[in-house]
């Protein structure tokens, strides 16, 4: 983080920025102290799907206490739990966050982002403009009915595992094991990488 404050190593008028100052700048910039790693899955199958996913990423980044550290490639997937051809296909992605928000506050923010994109919760497995699901939060394992951690069905969903493996090949799902092994078990049927599409990591 110190680079923007230096004119360059060859400029004799510039003194190195003290480490303590760099640390203070980092803390002020990220608003994070003792951050936790969280994994968020995004999905959309209505409207401009790519624009919606990027908007969700930007909205998460704009949240105090959240910094987006990794963004997966985009996958196109068949809707889950419905008859083929009855809904548009989904665009899915996974983002890696560092956050100081507790899980319940992160959930509230996820719901707020969904609502900003006019998510309507009318039918299970129904089409939606945006899904923002917390897949994992640090190593927390919880059966709280409001927010079960890790996500109770993540281990069987290729549309979560495939992009998560792309953005973090060494990842493990708490209580379930390496994402690579879980993905190998479920396979990649119904999920297709969209190399022609790209989501940006917020600057």
VEXDREN-2710 file (C-alpha; in Angstrom, 1 decimal):
% VEXDREN-2710
k/r/px/py/pz
1/UNK/0.0/0.0/0.0
2/UNK/3.0/2.3/0.4
3/UNK/3.6/2.6/-3.4
4/UNK/1.2/5.6/-4.0
5/UNK/3.1/7.7/-1.4
6/UNK/6.5/7.3/-3.0
7/UNK/7.8/9.4/-5.9
8/UNK/10.2/6.6/-6.8
9/UNK/13.3/4.9/-5.4
10/UNK/15.6/7.1/-7.5
11/UNK/14.3/10.4/-6.1
12/UNK/16.8/11.5/-3.4
13/UNK/14.3/14.0/-1.9
14/UNK/11.9/11.2/-0.8
15/UNK/12.4/9.4/2.5
16/UNK/10.9/5.9/2.9
17/UNK/7.5/6.0/4.6
18/UNK/7.9/4.6/8.1
19/UNK/6.3/1.2/8.5
20/UNK/4.0/2.4/11.2
21/UNK/2.6/5.1/8.9
22/UNK/2.1/2.5/6.2
23/UNK/0.3/0.3/8.6
24/UNK/-2.0/3.2/9.6
25/UNK/-2.7/3.9/6.0
26/UNK/-3.5/0.3/5.3
27/UNK/-5.8/0.2/8.3
28/UNK/-7.6/3.4/7.3
29/UNK/-7.9/2.3/3.7
30/UNK/-9.3/-1.2/4.3
31/UNK/-11.2/-0.4/7.5
32/UNK/-10.2/-4.0/8.4
33/UNK/-8.8/-5.1/11.7
34/UNK/-8.3/-8.8/12.2
35/UNK/-10.3/-9.6/9.1
36/UNK/-11.9/-13.0/8.4
37/UNK/-12.0/-14.7/5.1
38/UNK/-15.4/-15.3/3.6
39/UNK/-16.5/-16.9/0.4
40/UNK/-19.6/-15.6/-1.4
41/UNK/-21.4/-17.2/-4.4
42/UNK/-23.2/-14.9/-6.9
43/UNK/-25.8/-16.0/-9.4
44/UNK/-28.3/-14.2/-11.7
45/UNK/-30.6/-15.4/-14.4
46/UNK/-32.8/-12.4/-15.2
47/UNK/-31.9/-9.1/-16.9
48/UNK/-28.3/-8.2/-17.7
49/UNK/-26.7/-11.0/-15.8
50/UNK/-23.1/-10.0/-16.2
51/UNK/-23.8/-6.3/-15.2
52/UNK/-25.7/-7.5/-12.2
53/UNK/-22.9/-9.7/-11.0
54/UNK/-20.4/-6.9/-11.4
55/UNK/-22.7/-4.5/-9.6
56/UNK/-23.0/-6.9/-6.7
57/UNK/-19.2/-7.2/-6.5
58/UNK/-18.9/-3.4/-6.5
59/UNK/-21.6/-3.1/-3.8
60/UNK/-19.8/-5.5/-1.6
61/UNK/-16.5/-3.7/-2.1
62/UNK/-18.2/-0.4/-1.2
63/UNK/-19.3/-1.8/2.2
64/UNK/-17.3/-0.6/5.2
65/UNK/-15.6/-3.7/6.7
66/UNK/-15.5/-5.6/3.4
67/UNK/-12.8/-5.9/0.8
68/UNK/-13.1/-8.1/-2.2
69/UNK/-9.8/-10.0/-2.7
70/UNK/-10.6/-12.4/-5.5
71/UNK/-13.1/-12.8/-8.3
72/UNK/-13.7/-16.0/-10.2
73/UNK/-14.3/-16.5/-13.9
74/UNK/-18.0/-16.5/-15.0
75/UNK/-19.8/-19.8/-15.4
76/UNK/-23.1/-20.4/-17.3
77/UNK/-25.2/-23.0/-15.6
78/UNK/-28.6/-24.6/-15.8
79/UNK/-31.1/-23.6/-13.2
80/UNK/-31.1/-25.8/-10.1
81/UNK/-34.2/-27.7/-9.0
82/UNK/-36.4/-27.0/-12.0
83/UNK/-37.3/-28.6/-15.3
84/UNK/-34.9/-27.9/-18.1
85/UNK/-35.9/-25.0/-20.4
86/UNK/-38.4/-23.5/-17.9
87/UNK/-36.0/-20.7/-16.8
88/UNK/-33.1/-18.8/-18.4
89/UNK/-29.6/-20.1/-17.6
90/UNK/-27.6/-18.6/-14.8
91/UNK/-24.4/-16.7/-14.7
92/UNK/-22.5/-17.7/-11.6
93/UNK/-19.3/-16.6/-9.9
94/UNK/-17.5/-16.8/-6.6
95/UNK/-15.8/-13.9/-4.7
96/UNK/-13.3/-14.1/-1.9
97/UNK/-13.7/-11.4/0.8
98/UNK/-11.8/-10.2/3.8
99/UNK/-14.2/-8.8/6.3
100/UNK/-14.5/-7.6/9.9
101/UNK/-18.3/-8.0/9.8
102/UNK/-19.6/-10.8/11.9
103/UNK/-21.5/-13.5/9.9
104/UNK/-25.0/-12.1/10.7
105/UNK/-24.0/-8.6/9.5
106/UNK/-22.5/-10.0/6.4
107/UNK/-25.8/-11.8/5.8
108/UNK/-27.7/-8.6/6.2
109/UNK/-25.4/-6.9/3.7
110/UNK/-25.9/-9.8/1.3
111/UNK/-29.6/-9.4/1.5
112/UNK/-29.4/-5.7/1.1
113/UNK/-27.4/-6.1/-2.1
114/UNK/-29.9/-8.6/-3.4
115/UNK/-32.7/-6.2/-2.7
116/UNK/-30.9/-3.4/-4.4
117/UNK/-31.1/-5.4/-7.6
118/UNK/-34.8/-6.1/-7.0
119/UNK/-34.5/-9.7/-5.8
120/UNK/-38.0/-11.0/-5.0
121/UNK/-38.3/-14.1/-2.8
122/UNK/-41.6/-15.5/-4.1
123/UNK/-40.9/-19.1/-5.0
124/UNK/-38.2/-21.6/-4.1
125/UNK/-35.9/-22.3/-7.1
126/UNK/-37.6/-19.4/-8.9
127/UNK/-35.8/-17.1/-11.3
128/UNK/-34.1/-14.2/-9.7
129/UNK/-32.2/-11.1/-10.7
130/UNK/-29.5/-11.9/-8.1
131/UNK/-28.5/-14.4/-5.5
132/UNK/-25.8/-13.5/-2.9
133/UNK/-25.0/-16.6/-0.8
134/UNK/-22.5/-16.9/2.0
135/UNK/-20.7/-20.2/1.3
136/UNK/-18.1/-20.1/4.1
137/UNK/-16.9/-17.7/6.8
138/UNK/-13.4/-18.5/8.1
139/UNK/-13.6/-22.0/9.6
140/UNK/-17.0/-21.4/11.3
141/UNK/-19.3/-24.3/11.5
142/UNK/-22.8/-23.4/12.7
143/UNK/-26.3/-24.9/12.4
144/UNK/-28.0/-21.6/13.1
145/UNK/-31.2/-21.8/11.0
146/UNK/-30.8/-18.2/9.9
147/UNK/-27.3/-18.7/8.6
148/UNK/-26.0/-22.2/8.4
149/UNK/-22.2/-22.3/7.9
150/UNK/-20.8/-23.5/5.7
151/UNK/-23.6/-23.4/3.2
152/UNK/-25.4/-26.7/3.6
153/UNK/-25.6/-27.6/-0.1
154/UNK/-22.3/-26.0/-1.4
155/UNK/-20.5/-29.4/-1.4
156/UNK/-22.9/-30.7/-4.0
157/UNK/-23.2/-27.7/-6.3
158/UNK/-20.8/-27.6/-9.2
159/UNK/-21.8/-24.0/-9.9
160/UNK/-20.3/-23.0/-6.6
161/UNK/-17.4/-25.5/-6.5
162/UNK/-16.1/-24.9/-10.1
163/UNK/-15.7/-21.1/-9.9
164/UNK/-14.4/-21.3/-6.3
165/UNK/-11.8/-23.8/-7.3
166/UNK/-10.7/-21.5/-10.1
167/UNK/-10.2/-18.5/-7.8
168/UNK/-8.7/-20.5/-5.0
169/UNK/-7.4/-24.0/-6.1
170/UNK/-6.2/-24.8/-2.5
171/UNK/-9.6/-24.0/-0.9
172/UNK/-11.3/-26.3/1.5
173/UNK/-15.0/-26.3/2.6
174/UNK/-15.1/-26.5/6.4
175/UNK/-16.2/-29.9/7.5
176/UNK/-16.2/-31.3/3.9
177/UNK/-12.6/-31.1/2.7
178/UNK/-10.8/-29.8/-0.3
179/UNK/-12.9/-28.0/-2.9
180/UNK/-11.0/-29.8/-5.6
181/UNK/-12.1/-33.2/-4.2
182/UNK/-15.7/-32.1/-3.9
183/UNK/-15.7/-30.8/-7.4
184/UNK/-14.2/-34.1/-8.6
185/UNK/-17.0/-36.0/-6.9
186/UNK/-19.9/-34.0/-8.4
187/UNK/-18.4/-33.4/-11.8
188/UNK/-18.9/-30.4/-14.1
189/UNK/-22.1/-31.4/-15.9
190/UNK/-24.3/-28.4/-16.5
191/UNK/-21.7/-25.8/-15.8
192/UNK/-19.8/-24.2/-18.6
193/UNK/-17.0/-21.6/-18.3
194/UNK/-17.7/-18.4/-20.2
195/UNK/-14.2/-17.3/-21.3
196/UNK/-15.7/-14.5/-23.3
197/UNK/-17.0/-12.8/-20.1
198/UNK/-15.0/-11.2/-17.3
199/UNK/-15.8/-9.8/-13.9
200/UNK/-13.5/-7.1/-12.6
201/UNK/-11.8/-7.0/-9.2
202/UNK/-12.7/-3.6/-7.7
203/UNK/-9.8/-1.1/-7.7
END
